[in-house]
C-alpha cells in the first residue's frame, strides 16, 4: 500500500513554455501533499505544502505565480511550472501524507525530471 | 534555527555493519524519519521513531534519543544494493519535515 505516482517521469521543454506535473495517491487518501525540488547532489528542498480544497502554502523564496499548485481532490495534486527557464531544470518530487495510514509518514512519488532547453 | 547534521559520505564493506548518525535541533519534535534514496530516484521510507529506543526492521535498525537530539540508522549484512544516500528528517512542531543533506553510503566488495 501507500503508492504515489507521478506523471510524467521525464519532460524536456523549450524555455518559456509551461509544464504540468501530476501527483496521485493510488491506494490511499491524502489530505496533504508536498512538492519538493532536488538539484544534483543536494538535499530535498520543500517548495510548497498542498491541502485538498485550499490554497497551497509556499516556502520562502518560491514564487507562487510561477509554480502553480492545485489540489483538487484527495488523490490528486498538480504542479505547473509556468514560463519555464533553464534554471528550473531539476528533479521534482511529490509526497503525500496518508490520512488512513500512519498519519505522520510521507510517501514519495518516483519524481519528475524536468529539463528546460 | 533548525538544523539536521549527518555525515556527507561513508564507506563500508559488503557483509559488514555500518552506523549512520544524525543529530538535530528543531523547534518541536513529532518524530524522526530515515529514507533511502538511490541516485536518480525518489526517496523511499525506511523507518519512523517517535519514542526513545531501537526499532528493528530486518537488516535495518533505527535508534532515537530525544534528550540528546540524536538518532542512528544501523545497516547489517551490507549488500551492494545498499549503496545509496540515506536521509534523516525530523518532523517539527508544525508537522513539517526538516531534511538533512543526506549521507552517501558507498559499499565496496
Boltz contact constraints between the chains, C-beta under 6 A:
constraints:
  - contact:
      token1: [A, 43]
      token2: [B, 99]
      max_distance: 6.0
  - contact:
      token1: [A, 43]
      token2: [B, 101]
      max_distance: 6.0
  - contact:
      token1: [A, 43]
      token2: [B, 102]
      max_distance: 6.0
  - contact:
      token1: [A, 44]
      token2: [B, 99]
      max_distance: 6.0
  - contact:
      token1: [A, 93]
      token2: [B, 42]
      max_distance: 6.0
  - contact:
      token1: [A, 104]
      token2: [B, 31]
      max_distance: 6.0
  - contact:
      token1: [A, 105]
      token2: [B, 48]
      max_distance: 6.0
  - contact:
      token1: [A, 108]
      token2: [B, 42]
      max_distance: 6.0
  - contact:
      token1: [A, 108]
      token2: [B, 43]
      max_distance: 6.0
  - contact:
      token1: [A, 110]
      token2: [B, 42]
      max_distance: 6.0
  - contact:
      token1: [A, 111]
      token2: [B, 42]
      max_distance: 6.0
